[in-house]
Amino acid sequence: MSTVADDTRVGTAAGGLAFALVAAVAFGLSGSLGKGLLDIGWTAGSATLVRVGIAAVMLAAPGVMALRGRWSALRRAVPTVLLYGLFAVAGAQLCFFFAVEQMDVGVALLVEYTAPVAVVVWLWLRRGQRPSGLTVAGAVVAAVGLLLLLGVLGGVAVSVGGIAWALGAMVGLAVYYIVSGDDSHGLPPVTLAAGGLVVAVVILAGAAVVGVLPMGVGTGTVEFVSFDAPWWVVVLLLGAVTGALSYVSGIAAARRLGARLASFVGLTEVLAAALLAWLLLGEAPQPVQLVGGVLVLVGVVLVKLAEPRRRSPSPPTRRLQPVA
């Protein structure tokens, strides 16, 4: 059985877009919450491990209940779950963590968010789904918008090692969309998310034990622009919203939209992160960033327009019988 999906879809496109936007906002919130914890003494490694750990605990019981006793389906999907946990959760976050140690965050994000291009190439090589001209145009427009959003058009220092780690994060993000869109194994989205998060917890905890992932925590009050919150409230939000909700919503979106379109809609996470950083941290986006956000949305619309429409099966025609 293949552990990665073709661009198959179930459910409605409107529902998929709704799930994708929820996932983008939830993922985008992680930056502001994480920065608040870093300001009181947390490390990126400890915040990531706690985020994934809380999400895994929250989704464990719902994941088991959603199986409804179909343990054979889980056994068949073990390679998919391992792939999701290793690349889509732990690998993407660890690689990005190492990338930002050697280069600017904006450049690392730019490299990571070339994942939609990787998804398009994979579907082309895997199923011969050659991208249309409209898809290519949408990718170009979204890429320009991403450049403006991240503000990396000026001169920045580029590290070869940092680029390599950022490319690893890009692979992890591409695997996230491809595996999320897989419905062939029959696992419910919450079960796949729970299993992948458990795998990621084991990997991240192992990295922390051997010293690859620096750990450190702090207590106190996290200060945002318009309110303050205890550290444990921020930690719970980090795990429940940016962990559990984001991964389940992302899988549900990819199954309805397909891996290709879902990956492009996922670019709105950068816009959501910028707006949330404005609201929570007072980091107001520049006008050029707002223009970039509009271009990202235009690119997503172009890719959506390039998607082939799914035809509903027509009812069988009845043959008229001669009247005796």
QUIFENDA-V635639 format. One record per residue. N is the residue number from 1. SS is DSSP state (2 for helix, 1 for strand, 0 for the rest). D_FIRST is the distance of its C-alpha to the first C-alpha in whole Angstrom. Layout:
BEGIN
N SS D_FIRST
N SS D_FIRST
END
This chain:
BEGIN
1 0 0
2 0 4
3 0 6
4 0 9
5 0 10
6 0 12
7 0 16
8 0 16
9 0 18
10 0 20
11 0 23
12 0 26
13 2 27
14 2 30
15 2 28
16 2 26
17 2 29
18 2 30
19 2 27
20 2 27
21 2 31
22 2 31
23 2 28
24 2 30
25 2 34
26 2 32
27 2 31
28 2 34
29 2 36
30 2 35
31 2 37
32 2 40
33 2 39
34 2 38
35 2 41
36 2 43
37 2 42
38 2 43
39 0 46
40 0 47
41 0 45
42 0 42
43 0 40
44 2 36
45 2 34
46 2 36
47 2 35
48 2 32
49 2 31
50 2 33
51 2 31
52 2 28
53 2 29
54 2 31
55 2 28
56 2 26
57 2 29
58 2 29
59 2 26
60 2 25
61 2 27
62 2 26
63 2 22
64 2 22
65 2 24
66 2 22
67 2 19
68 0 22
69 0 21
70 0 17
71 2 17
72 2 14
73 2 12
74 2 13
75 2 12
76 2 8
77 0 9
78 2 11
79 2 9
80 2 10
81 2 13
82 2 14
83 2 13
84 2 15
85 2 18
86 2 19
87 2 19
88 2 19
89 2 22
90 2 23
91 2 23
92 2 24
93 2 27
94 2 28
95 2 28
96 2 30
97 2 33
98 2 33
99 2 34
100 2 36
101 0 38
102 0 39
103 0 39
104 0 40
105 2 38
106 2 38
107 2 37
108 2 34
109 2 33
110 2 34
111 2 31
112 2 28
113 0 29
114 0 28
115 2 24
116 2 24
117 2 25
118 2 22
119 2 20
120 2 22
121 2 21
122 2 18
123 2 17
124 2 20
125 2 18
126 2 15
127 2 16
128 0 19
129 0 21
130 0 24
131 0 26
132 0 29
133 2 33
134 2 33
135 2 30
136 2 31
137 2 34
138 2 33
139 2 31
140 2 35
141 2 36
142 2 34
143 2 34
144 2 38
145 2 38
146 2 36
147 2 39
148 2 42
149 2 40
150 2 39
151 0 43
152 0 42
153 0 44
154 0 47
155 0 47
156 0 45
157 0 44
158 0 40
159 0 39
160 2 37
161 2 35
162 2 35
163 2 33
164 2 31
165 2 30
166 2 30
167 2 27
168 2 25
169 2 26
170 2 25
171 2 21
172 2 21
173 2 22
174 2 20
175 2 17
176 2 18
177 2 19
178 2 15
179 2 13
180 2 16
181 0 15
182 0 12
183 0 12
184 0 9
185 0 9
186 0 12
187 0 14
188 0 17
189 2 19
190 2 21
191 2 19
192 2 16
193 2 20
194 2 21
195 2 18
196 2 18
197 2 22
198 2 22
199 2 20
200 2 23
201 2 26
202 2 25
203 2 25
204 2 28
205 2 30
206 2 29
207 2 30
208 2 33
209 2 34
210 0 34
211 0 36
212 0 34
213 0 34
214 0 38
215 0 38
216 0 41
217 0 42
218 0 45
219 0 47
220 0 49
221 1 49
222 1 47
223 1 49
224 0 48
225 0 50
226 0 52
227 0 51
228 1 50
229 1 47
230 1 47
231 2 44
232 2 42
233 2 42
234 2 41
235 2 38
236 2 37
237 2 37
238 2 35
239 2 32
240 2 32
241 2 33
242 2 31
243 2 28
244 2 27
245 2 28
246 2 27
247 2 24
248 2 23
249 2 25
250 2 23
251 2 20
252 2 21
253 2 23
254 2 20
255 2 18
256 2 21
257 2 22
258 0 19
259 2 19
260 2 21
261 2 24
262 2 23
263 2 24
264 2 27
265 2 28
266 0 28
267 0 30
268 2 33
269 2 32
270 2 35
271 2 37
272 2 37
273 2 37
274 2 40
275 2 42
276 2 41
277 2 43
278 2 46
279 2 46
280 2 45
281 2 46
282 0 49
283 0 47
284 0 48
285 0 46
286 0 48
287 2 49
288 2 47
289 2 44
290 2 44
291 2 44
292 2 41
293 2 39
294 2 41
295 2 39
296 2 36
297 2 36
298 2 37
299 2 34
300 2 32
301 2 34
302 2 33
303 2 30
304 2 30
305 2 32
306 2 30
307 0 27
308 0 26
309 0 28
310 0 25
311 0 27
312 0 28
313 0 27
314 0 31
315 0 32
316 0 33
317 0 37
318 0 39
319 0 41
320 0 45
321 0 46
322 0 50
323 0 52
324 0 55
END
